[in-house]
């Protein structure tokens, strides 16, 4: 298992770049490698409310029957910090 979480603040905490990914290699059965990543930007709107834009990418060497090896998703979101 490999896990990386990186963040970098810009403009005095008003904008944040983030990149998270993990790699999991399963030695049993099919010797399956699973890679998941999420990269994007988070922008403060007002107080503890923020919006984010990110690109999620997943890859699996031996996916479930009928599934694709790769999955890419572009995400827009709104959230709050508590």
N, C-alpha and C positions, 0 to 999 in steps of 0.2 A: 504494500500500500504506500502510495506517495501522495501527499497533500500539500498544496501551496495556496496561501491567501496573501494577496498584496493589495495595499491601498496607498494612494498618494493624494494629499490635499492640495488644492489650488485656490488662489484668491482668498486666502484666510479662512478656510473651511467652508466656503460657499459652494465649491465644486469638488468632487472627489472622483478620481479614476480608480477602478478596481479590476482585479483579475484574480479569479479563483479557479483552480483546477485540481482534479485528483485522478490518479491512475491506480487501478486495481487489477492485479493479475491473479487469476484463479488457476492453480496448478492441477486441480482435479478435473476429471471428465475431459472437456474439449480444450483445455489450456486457453481459456478465454481472457482477453485483455479488454478492459473497459476504461475509456477515457471520457471525462466530463469536464467542460469548462464553461465559465461565465465571465464575460469581459464587458465593461461598460463605464458609464458616467452617472453619477448621482448629483443632482442640483438641489440646493435648498430653495424652497419657495417662500415660506413664511414660518418663523419660529421653528417648530419641530416637524413641519410638513415638508416633504421632499418629493421629487420626481426622479425616475431613473430610466435610462435607455441602455439596453444591453443586448449582446449577442451570445446565445447559448449554443454550444456545439458538443455533441455526444458521438462517440464512436465505439463500436463493439466488434471484435473480430469474429465472434460466433454468436450472432443475435438469435433470438427465439424464431422458431419456424414462421415464415411469412413476413418477418420484420426486416427492415433495411439495416445496413451496417452503420450508416451515418444519419444524424438528425441535426438540423440547424434551425434555430428559432430566433427571431428578432422580437424583443420584448420592450414595451413601454409600460411604466407603472407609476403609481402614486402611493406614498406610504407616510407613516408617522413614527417618530421616535418617542419612546416612553421612558 
